[in-house]
């Protein structure tokens, strides 16, 4: 995969808040390379992808439903 493609995708992920810079390291050729970590947004996206929302609505305790509802309403 060409460098410019990877660089463009990394910038897009960073712009959308899925990754953030966590530091730098020196490469073998002497350049500085950024190190990235995943943000909470990524872990939420993974969890939401795996959750069966209908099952959650049917089986979750009221307190969990209120917490989820509050988080969704406050995100706007």
C-alpha positions in Angstrom: 0.0 0.0 0.0 1.5 3.4 -1.0 2.6 5.7 1.8 0.3 8.5 0.7 -2.7 6.2 1.0 -1.8 5.2 4.5 -1.0 8.8 5.5 -4.4 10.0 4.2 -6.2 7.3 6.1 -4.3 7.9 9.3 -5.1 11.6 9.0 -8.8 10.8 8.4 -8.9 8.6 11.5 -7.2 11.2 13.5 -9.6 13.9 12.2 -12.7 11.8 13.1 -11.3 11.2 16.6 -10.6 7.5 16.3 -6.9 7.7 17.0 -4.6 10.3 18.6 -0.9 10.8 18.8 0.7 9.3 21.9 4.3 10.1 21.1 7.1 9.7 18.6 10.0 7.4 17.9 13.0 7.5 15.8 13.0 5.2 12.8 16.0 3.2 11.6 16.6 5.8 8.9 16.7 8.6 11.5 13.3 10.1 10.9 10.7 10.8 13.6 7.6 8.7 13.3 4.3 9.4 15.2 2.9 6.8 17.5 -0.9 6.5 17.8 -3.3 5.1 20.3 -7.0 4.2 19.9 -9.5 6.5 21.5 -12.6 5.7 23.5 -14.6 6.4 20.3 -13.1 3.3 18.7 -13.9 1.0 21.6 -17.5 2.4 21.6 -17.8 1.7 17.9 -16.6 -1.9 18.3 -19.0 -2.5 21.2 -21.9 -1.0 19.4 -21.1 -3.1 16.3 -21.3 -6.3 18.5 -24.3 -5.4 20.6 -27.8 -6.6 19.5 -29.7 -3.5 20.4 -33.1 -5.2 20.4 -31.8 -7.7 22.9 -30.3 -4.9 25.0 -33.6 -3.0 25.1 -35.5 -6.2 26.0 -33.2 -7.5 28.7 -31.2 -4.6 30.2 -32.1 -3.3 33.6 -33.8 0.1 33.7 -30.7 1.8 35.2 -28.7 0.6 32.2 -31.3 1.9 29.8 -31.5 5.3 31.5 -27.7 5.6 31.4 -27.6 4.7 27.7 -30.5 7.0 26.9 -28.8 9.9 28.8 -25.5 9.4 27.0 -27.3 9.4 23.6 -29.3 12.5 24.3 -26.3 14.4 25.7 -24.1 13.5 22.8 -26.0 15.9 20.5 
